[in-house]
Amino acid sequence: MGVKVKDLKPGMNDVNIKVRVLSTEEPRTIRVRSGIRTISEAIVGDDTGRVKLTLWGRAAGKVSSGDAIEISGGWTTSYKGHVQLNIGGSRSIKKIGDDEVPKEDEVPNEVPKAPPTVPRRFRGFRGRR
């Protein structure tokens, strides 16, 4: 069973969620502790709110605005007081039926907040799956 955006909290692992892609950015490369990585970012939402999604590695650039998707094996982090959802690997995203998530204009503006005492957590790269 999947979770809802409103229930996301920092430090969650193996997050499964169905969302609508509201906006996307082009993939780019960044430097992290383990070297250079490719990422892209998107805003996704369901009937309870919206959240920033960071797509790592092979997942970068794999979603488009308007897509209805199911995310499997995601994890959450905290950045500047907000919860962020992350996924890596192209197999962690699956397109689903358009009627399984709300339309773009039906997604509320609520964004899950992170408790102020939660430190930023980094997740180590595990290599190919």
N, C-alpha and C positions, 0 to 999 in steps of 0.2 A: 504494500500500500504506500502511496506517495504522500509527501507532506505538502502543505500549502505555503505560499510565500510568507504570510504573517507568522508562521511557526518557525521560520529560519532563525537560528542563533549562531554566533561565532563558535567555531570548533566542531561543528557537525561533520561526520564522514558518511560515505555511502548514501548520499541524499538522492532520492528518486522523486521527480516532480514533473508535472505537465504544465507547460506555459506557452504563452503567445509571445513571439519576438516582436517588440515594439519599435526598436531602432538598432542599427548596427554601425560599427566602425570598420575601416579597412585593417587588415592584419599589419602588424609592425614588429620589429625586433627590439628586444630590451636586454639589458645585461642584468643577470641575477647572480646569486652566489655560485651557482653551478655553471655559469657561462652565459652564452647568448641563447635566448629563447624567442620563439615567435608566439605572439599573442594577438587576439582581437577582443574587442569588448562589445557587449550588446546590453540593451535594457529589455528584460523579459517580465511578464506578469501573468497572474491568474485572477480569479474573482476576489482575492483578498488583498492584492497589492502588487508592487513591482520591485525589482531588485536588479542591480548590476551583475551581469554574467561575464566572467573572464574565461575565454576559451584558449587553452594552452596547446602548443605543439600542433599535431595533426588536426586538432579540432578547430584551430584558428581559421576564421573565414568560412566555416561550414554552415552558417545559418543566414537567413535573409529576413528582412522586415516582413511581417505578416505570417511567417511560418508558424504552424502549430507543432510543437516538439515535445518529446519526452526525454528528460535527462536522467541518466542512470549513473550511479557512482560518483556523484558530485561531492564537493566539500565546501565548507563555508569558512570565511575569514572575516576580519573586521578592518575597516580602513576609514579614518576620519569620522568615527562614530556611527558608521552604517555597516550593515551586514552585506557581504558580497558572496555570490555563488561562483564556484570555479568548476571547470571540467577540463579533462585532457583526454586525448585519444578520440579518433573519429567514430569509434563504435559506441561512445557514450551518449550520442545524440540520435534520436529516431524521429522521423516525421510521423505525425499522427493525424487522425481525422480532424478536419476543421471545426467540427461541432463538439470536440472534447474539451476545448478551452474557450473562454470568452473572446469576443471580437475586440480589436484594438481599442475602440472607443468605450468599451465596457469594463476595462481594467482600471481599478481605482488608483489614485495617486499615492496611497499609503506606502511607505518604505520602512522595512524592519530596521529598528535602531539597535545598535550594539551597546551593552552596558559600558559606562565610562571606565570601569576598572579592568576590562578585558584587554590584555596585551595583544599586539599583532602576532599572529602565529604564522610560521613559515612551514610549508610542507615540502619535504625532500622529494626530488625527482626519482621515480622508481624505474625508469627505463621503459622499454616496450612492454606492452601487455600481450 
